[in-house]
C-alpha cells in the first residue's frame, strides 16, 4: 500500500483523484462534487492498493469521512451530508491535476497517462478558475468511453472535418 497526497471522490462509480499544490482547490472542488451527490472517499491523504491490476483507494482510518476546508476547518461529511456522501473505498480511474497555468488549447485536450504502482491511469490537467467540478464530472464520464477523450476523439473530429465538402451548407 502507498499513501499519496490528494482528494478522492467517486463520480458514478469512478474514482477521481484530485491533485495539486496546497491551496489549489482540491477540497473546495470535492465539496462542490459532494454537494452534487458524488461521495467522498478520502481527503488530504489517500491510500492506494493494487488489486488484480487495478488500484483501489481509501482514506486512512483517522481521516475517513473528513473534509479539510481552508478557512472553515474540518467537516464531518457523513454528519453534514448523510452516510451516502462517504464511501469506504473506490477504484482509481482518473487523475485530475489542478494546475495554476492554463495548458495550450488543442483538440485532444490535456489528456495523458500516468503510471502509479505499476498501473496506467488517465490523467487530465485542469486550470482552476473554470467550472472545475462540471469539467471533472464530464471527464469522469469520458475517460471510460471507448475512443473518447484525448487523441482518439480529436482524430475522429479532424477526419470528419476533412471529409466534409467545402460547399456543404453551414447550417442544417
C-alpha positions as CSV (number, residue, x, y, z in Angstrom):
1,X,0.0,0.0,0.0
2,X,1.2,3.5,-0.8
3,X,0.0,6.8,0.6
4,X,-0.2,9.9,-1.6
5,X,-1.5,13.4,-1.2
6,X,-4.8,14.3,-2.8
7,X,-8.5,14.1,-2.6
8,X,-10.6,11.2,-4.0
9,X,-14.2,11.5,-4.9
10,X,-16.4,8.8,-6.6
11,X,-18.2,10.0,-9.7
12,X,-20.8,7.5,-10.9
13,X,-18.6,4.7,-9.5
14,X,-15.4,6.0,-11.0
15,X,-12.7,7.1,-8.5
16,X,-11.3,10.6,-9.4
17,X,-8.1,11.6,-7.6
18,X,-7.7,15.4,-7.4
19,X,-4.1,16.6,-7.0
20,X,-2.4,19.9,-6.9
21,X,-0.3,22.2,-4.8
22,X,-1.5,23.3,-1.3
23,X,-4.3,25.8,-1.8
24,X,-5.1,24.7,-5.4
25,X,-8.7,23.9,-4.6
26,X,-8.8,20.1,-4.1
27,X,-11.0,20.1,-1.1
28,X,-13.2,23.0,-2.3
29,X,-13.7,21.1,-5.6
30,X,-14.5,18.0,-3.6
31,X,-17.1,19.9,-1.6
32,X,-18.8,21.1,-4.8
33,X,-18.8,17.5,-6.1
34,X,-20.2,16.2,-2.7
35,X,-23.0,18.8,-2.9
36,X,-23.8,17.4,-6.4
37,X,-24.2,13.9,-4.9
38,X,-20.7,12.4,-5.6
39,X,-19.4,10.7,-2.4
40,X,-16.0,11.5,-0.8
41,X,-13.6,8.6,-0.4
42,X,-10.5,10.5,1.0
43,X,-9.2,14.0,1.6
44,X,-5.6,15.1,2.1
45,X,-4.2,11.6,2.2
46,X,-5.2,8.7,0.0
47,X,-4.1,5.1,0.5
48,X,-3.7,3.1,-2.8
49,X,-3.5,-0.6,-3.1
50,X,-3.0,-2.6,-6.3
51,X,-5.6,-5.5,-6.6
52,X,-5.9,-7.6,-9.8
53,X,-4.2,-5.0,-12.0
54,X,-6.3,-2.1,-10.7
55,X,-5.8,0.5,-8.0
56,X,-8.2,0.8,-5.1
57,X,-8.2,3.9,-3.0
58,X,-9.3,4.6,0.6
59,X,-8.8,7.1,3.4
60,X,-6.5,6.4,6.3
61,X,-8.8,5.4,9.2
62,X,-8.4,8.6,11.3
63,X,-9.4,10.9,8.5
64,X,-12.2,8.7,7.0
65,X,-15.2,10.9,6.1
66,X,-13.5,14.1,7.0
67,X,-13.0,17.0,4.6
68,X,-10.5,19.8,5.4
69,X,-11.7,23.1,4.1
70,X,-9.4,26.1,4.3
71,X,-10.9,28.8,6.5
72,X,-13.8,26.6,7.7
73,X,-11.9,23.7,9.3
74,X,-12.7,20.0,9.4
75,X,-16.1,19.0,8.1
76,X,-17.6,15.6,9.0
77,X,-19.1,14.8,5.6
78,X,-21.4,12.0,6.8
79,X,-22.9,14.1,9.5
80,X,-23.3,17.1,7.3
81,X,-24.5,15.4,4.1
82,X,-25.6,11.9,5.2
83,X,-24.0,8.5,5.2
84,X,-24.2,8.1,1.4
85,X,-21.9,11.1,1.0
86,X,-18.9,8.9,2.1
87,X,-17.6,5.7,0.6
88,X,-15.0,3.4,2.3
89,X,-13.1,2.8,-1.0
90,X,-13.3,3.3,-4.7
91,X,-11.3,2.2,-7.8
92,X,-8.8,4.8,-9.0
93,X,-9.9,5.6,-12.6
94,X,-8.8,9.2,-13.3
95,X,-6.2,11.6,-12.1
96,X,-7.1,15.3,-12.2
97,X,-4.3,17.7,-11.6
98,X,-5.4,21.2,-10.7
99,X,-2.7,23.4,-12.2
100,X,-2.3,27.2,-11.9
101,X,-1.2,27.7,-15.5
102,X,-3.5,27.1,-18.4
103,X,-2.4,24.5,-21.0
104,X,-2.3,25.5,-24.7
105,X,-5.6,24.7,-26.4
106,X,-5.6,21.6,-28.6
107,X,-8.2,19.3,-30.0
108,X,-7.1,16.4,-27.8
109,X,-7.2,18.5,-24.6
110,X,-4.8,17.9,-21.8
111,X,-5.1,14.1,-21.5
112,X,-2.1,12.0,-20.7
113,X,-1.4,8.7,-19.0
114,X,0.4,8.3,-15.7
115,X,1.7,5.1,-14.0
116,X,1.0,4.7,-10.3
117,X,2.1,1.5,-8.5
118,X,2.6,-0.2,-11.9
119,X,-1.0,0.7,-13.2
120,X,-1.6,3.2,-16.0
121,X,-4.3,5.7,-15.2
122,X,-5.7,8.5,-17.4
123,X,-4.6,12.0,-16.3
124,X,-6.2,15.3,-17.1
125,X,-4.8,18.8,-16.2
126,X,-7.4,21.5,-15.4
127,X,-6.8,25.1,-14.5
128,X,-8.8,26.5,-11.6
129,X,-11.0,29.5,-12.5
130,X,-13.0,27.4,-14.9
131,X,-16.1,25.4,-14.0
132,X,-13.8,22.7,-12.4
133,X,-16.5,20.5,-10.8
134,X,-18.5,20.3,-14.1
135,X,-15.4,19.6,-16.1
136,X,-14.4,16.8,-13.7
137,X,-17.8,15.1,-13.9
138,X,-17.6,15.3,-17.7
139,X,-14.0,13.9,-17.7
140,X,-15.0,11.0,-15.4
141,X,-17.7,10.1,-17.9
142,X,-15.4,10.5,-20.9
143,X,-12.4,8.6,-19.6
144,X,-14.1,5.2,-19.9
145,X,-15.9,5.7,-23.2
146,X,-14.3,3.7,-26.0
147,X,-12.4,6.2,-28.1
148,X,-13.5,9.2,-26.1
149,X,-11.3,11.9,-24.8
150,X,-7.7,12.6,-25.8
151,X,-6.3,12.0,-29.2
152,X,-8.9,9.4,-30.4
153,X,-11.7,12.0,-30.2
154,X,-9.6,14.7,-31.9
155,X,-8.7,12.3,-34.7
156,X,-12.4,11.5,-35.3
157,X,-13.2,15.2,-35.4
158,X,-10.3,16.0,-37.8
159,X,-11.3,13.1,-40.1
160,X,-15.0,14.3,-40.2
161,X,-13.9,17.9,-40.9
162,X,-11.5,16.8,-43.7
163,X,-14.3,14.6,-45.3
164,X,-16.9,17.4,-45.2
165,X,-17.2,19.0,-48.7
166,X,-16.4,22.8,-48.6
167,X,-19.7,23.5,-50.4
168,X,-21.7,21.8,-47.6
169,X,-24.3,24.1,-46.1
170,X,-23.2,25.9,-43.0
171,X,-26.4,25.1,-41.1
172,X,-28.8,22.2,-41.4
